[in-house]
Amino acid sequence: MQTHKAKQVAITIEAPMERRLRAALEEAGVTGYSILPVIGGSGRSGAWSAAGQVGLAGGMVQVVCIIRPERLDGLLDAAFAVVERHIGVVTVTDCDVLRAELF
């Protein structure tokens, strides 16, 4: 089976910023992504957990998308414009996809 090179971008950001991030990505032409809840972790400020929170205001989400390598810079510019002033992490990973026409 033939695979095709792609990039997986994972953006972990404060839940209240999700709508702004989605709008920025869509404006940059990124229409395919998944949004996952982040239930806890540890970072510069120490360990944290979403357990016991009343709402999403203090939580985190991760937006994951897979794109063609030539579209990476536009996605990163859009994501960084949102993430740079807030708590967040952006990672980029090489991956292979089976149906390149979807990306």
Residue, then its C-alpha position, 0 to 999 in steps of 0.5 A: m500500500q502506498t503512503h504519502k508524506a504529511k505533517q501532523v500538527a498538535i496545538t494544546i491551548e486553553a479551552p477558552m481560546e479554542r474558538r479563536l484558534r479554529a477561526a484562525l486555522e479556517e481563515a488560513g485554509v485549514t478545514g480538517y482537524s480534531i479537537l480533544p479534551v486534555i484532562g491533565g498534565s504537568g508543565r512549567s507551573g507544575a502538575w494540573s488536572a481538569a478533575g473537579q472543575v465546574g466548567l471548561a474555563g480552566g481546562m485545556v484542549q488539543v487541536v490536531c490536524i494533518i496537512r500537506p508539508e507545503r501548507l505547514d508554514g501558513l498553519l503555523d503562522a495562524a496558530f502562533a498568532v493565537v498561541e503566542r499570548h496564551i498558555g499553549v504548545v505547538t508540536v509538528t510531527d512527520c507522518d504518512v497518510l494513505r489517502a493524500e487527496l484528503f489532505 
